[in-house]
Amino acid sequence: MSFSHRILWIALPALWAAALASAAGAIYLKHRSREMFVELERLDNRRDNLDIEWGQLQLEQSAWSNNAFVERVANAKLHMAMPPPKEIEIITP
């Protein structure tokens, strides 16, 4: 057997092993990229839901800061009322 035939007998199984390894690696990476894409979509949905909740909380906060709303809640739930203007005293330092 000549030198070139020996190299061929050694190189051919090594090339087959490299081809199989690269194919297995490509399959694994494709699977992993799909898993990561699904995770990204899940996180995007969570972010969108949190953005919606944040907007609702901002609306609620702006409603609570509205004086008329606070006065209505104080009157309805706590039975509080605004004093007549004659009874209001402004104190300055």
N, C-alpha and C positions, 0 to 999 in steps of 0.2 A: 504494500500500500504506500502510495507516495505521500509526500508531506502535505500537498494540497488536499488530498482525500481525507487525511486525518483532521485537518483544520475544518473541512466541511462537516465531518461527523461530529465535531465538537461544537461548531458554530450553529448548525441547524437546530439542535435541541435548545440551545440558548436563545435563538431567535424565536422559536415557538413559545418558550416560557415568557419571554419579554412581550410577545403579542398577547398571550393570555392574561398576563398581569396588567397590561395597559387596557385591555377590554374590560377586565373586572374593575379596574379603577374608574373607567369611564361610566360603567353601570352604577357603581357606588356613588360617584359624584352627581350623576343625574338624579338618583334617588334622594340624595342629601339636599340638592338644590330644590327639589319639589317640596321636601319637608320644610325647608327654610322659607319658601314662598308661601306655604300655608300659614306658617307662624307669622310672617309679615302681614298677611291679610287679616289674621286674627288681631294683631296689634293695631292695625289701621282701624278696624271696626271699634276696638276699645277706645282708641284716641278720639274717633268721631263721637262716640257715646259720651265720653268725658267732656268734649267740647260743647255738646248739647246741654249737658248738666250744668256746666259752668255758665253758659248763657242764661239758663233758667235761674240760677242762683243770682246772677247779676240783675236780672229783671226783678226778682223778689227783693233784693237789697234796695233797688231804686224805689220800689213800691213802699217799702217800710220807711224810707227816708222822706216820703211825701207827707207833709204836715197834716193835710186833710185826712189822709188814711190813718195816721197815728191817732188823730183826734177821734175818728169814728170808732176805732178799735178800743180806745180808752173809754169812750162813752158806753159802748155796747157791752164790753166784757168786765170793765172795772167800775162802771157807773160813775165815771168822772165827768165833770162838765167845766167848760171855760167860765171863769168868773166874769161878772159884768165889767165893762170897761172902767166904771167908777171905782171898783175895788182893786184894780191893778195898780201896783206901785212899782216904779222903776228906780232901782237903787244904783247909784254910780259911786265909784271909789273916790 
